[in-house]
Amino acid sequence: MNYRLKRYATVQCLTTKIAISGCYGQGDLYIENTSENLSILSGLQTDEGITIDDSGAYHLLGLLLEKGLLEVGHCQDMKRNELYYEYLNYDFKQVCDKKILIFGAGAAGGTITYLLAQQGFTNITCLDGDVVEISDVDKTTIYDAKDIGVAKVEALQKRIYANFGQTINIIPSYLEDIKEIFTILKEVNPDLVVYAIDPRPSYKLALNEYCVGHNISIIHAGYSYERILYGPFVIPGKTSCMKGYNEYWKRRTKGEMDFSKLKRLSDSYSVHPSISFNINILSNIVVKDIIFGLGERFEWVQSLNKQIIIDITSFEVTEMELSCGFCSTCKIDIRN
């Protein structure tokens, strides 16, 4: 039986010790810097590896096995992201076929869609009715000048297939009313909804009520001026929901900000400032929370039951904790 060091293990020779890194949450392993140990480790860092009979180093191999730094059998080529999940001892395969519906293929929604496909999610649907404009090329890395005038979801679908050989499902349409949201949700039947379109607060509340009632998780993503906003990540039966978020703002503003009544004066005049680093930071954080949230590794999900606002100019972080002790939608009191 052949043993090899895992690909992500790092061996560094110090003055009198050898440091072996790559044990998540366990710290480095230190052994004596001897010619025998160096010879064994050199053999372990080959495709062939070594056998116990060849090495005679039962103690060292036992330490490495205990740390989870050895693999047995033939060397397998792995992608860097697969090595990352293995390092974390996280089974990404358990979540990669989850159905994900993304509302929005703009800067945030489009980048999130691309990143999810890049990670290996295989059942993605993206909805948007816009075409690519020069501003999309200026502020994102997912659209090119040749895409200008093409439907965003079509350009995104083509780019994802070209890079990853994967076909995402697309819906080249706007959300015209709440009934249409419900129709799409019934057709797609997703495990998770990503809400990343220009906010219509009343839509958020209607979407929230439907998803919580049908056991569909939701995560919200957006940006506003110098800030990125992500969360809350709503998991029915486990967290608060958007009603809790709405109640938070109603209490904070003495009833002035109520999503069921909030409307913009004009959608056509205003041009929202945005920039690529805000969008990329937001999208990557959201994708990280999706990956680990779907696998119920909640200790790695920052937006669970809260909205997080990050001022990218100062990196000041504001967290708004939510509670559903009063919520008629999910009737959960996470405070208990």
Buried (B, 14 or more C-beta within 10 A) or exposed (E): EBBBBBBBBEBEEEEEBBBBBBBEEEEBBEBEBEEEBBEBBEBBBEEEBBEEEEBEBEEBBEBBEEBBBBBEEEEEEBEEEBBBBBBBEBEBEEBBEBBBBBBBBBBBBBBBBBBBBBBBBBBBBBBBBBBBBEBBBEBBBBBBEEBBEBBBBBBBBBBBEEEBEBEBBBBBEEBEEBEBBBEBBEEBEBBBBBBBBEBBBBBBBBBBBBBBEEEBBBBBBBBEEBBBBBBBBBBBEBBBBBBBBBBBBBEEEEEEBBBEEBEEEEEEEEEEEBEEEBBBBBBEBBBBBBBBBBBEBBEBBBBBBBBBBBEBEEEEEEEBEBBBEEBEBBEBEBEE
